[in-house]
């Protein structure tokens, strides 16, 4: 597995851990009063992880199509 995919999956796992942490301690997924704390970092980790995974898959598909 490429480094990019590993880092992307790690970011997504960290984002999921933050959502789970927020749900366990405050019994809600989103909290409007605390929007700039947990939800901000959850969004950053999810966005970065998904972007890295998509870019790695596109790059891999491009290399495979050029090899044919």
C-alpha positions in Angstrom: 0.0 0.0 0.0 1.3 3.4 -0.9 2.3 6.0 1.8 -0.4 8.3 0.5 -3.1 5.8 1.1 -1.8 4.9 4.5 -1.7 8.6 5.6 -5.2 9.2 4.1 -6.7 6.2 6.0 -4.9 7.4 9.2 -6.5 10.8 8.9 -9.9 9.2 8.4 -9.4 7.0 11.4 -8.4 10.0 13.5 -11.5 11.8 12.4 -13.7 8.8 13.3 -12.0 8.6 16.7 -12.8 12.3 17.3 -16.5 11.7 16.4 -16.6 8.7 18.7 -14.9 10.7 21.5 -17.3 13.5 21.1 -20.3 11.2 21.1 -19.1 9.2 24.2 -18.4 12.3 26.3 -21.2 14.6 25.2 -23.8 12.2 23.7 -24.1 14.2 20.5 -22.5 14.1 17.2 -22.4 17.9 16.7 -22.4 20.7 19.2 -23.1 24.2 18.0 -21.5 25.8 21.1 -18.3 23.9 20.5 -18.2 24.1 16.7 -14.7 25.5 16.5 -13.2 22.8 18.6 -14.1 19.2 17.8 -16.1 19.6 14.6 -13.4 21.8 13.0 -10.7 19.1 13.5 -13.1 16.3 12.5 -13.8 18.1 9.2 -10.1 18.8 8.6 -9.1 15.2 9.1 -12.0 13.8 7.0 -11.3 16.2 4.2 -7.6 15.6 4.1 -8.0 11.8 4.3 -10.6 11.6 1.6 -8.5 13.9 -0.7 -5.4 11.9 -0.2 -7.3 8.6 -1.0 -8.9 10.0 -4.1 -5.6 11.5 -5.4 -3.8 8.2 -4.8 -6.4 6.2 -6.6 -6.5 8.6 -9.6 -2.7 8.5 -9.8 -2.7 4.7 -9.6 -5.4 4.4 -12.3 -3.4 6.8 -14.5 -0.2 4.8 -14.2 -2.1 1.6 -15.0 -3.7 3.1 -18.1 -0.4 4.4 -19.3 1.2 1.0 -18.8 -1.3 -0.7 -21.2 
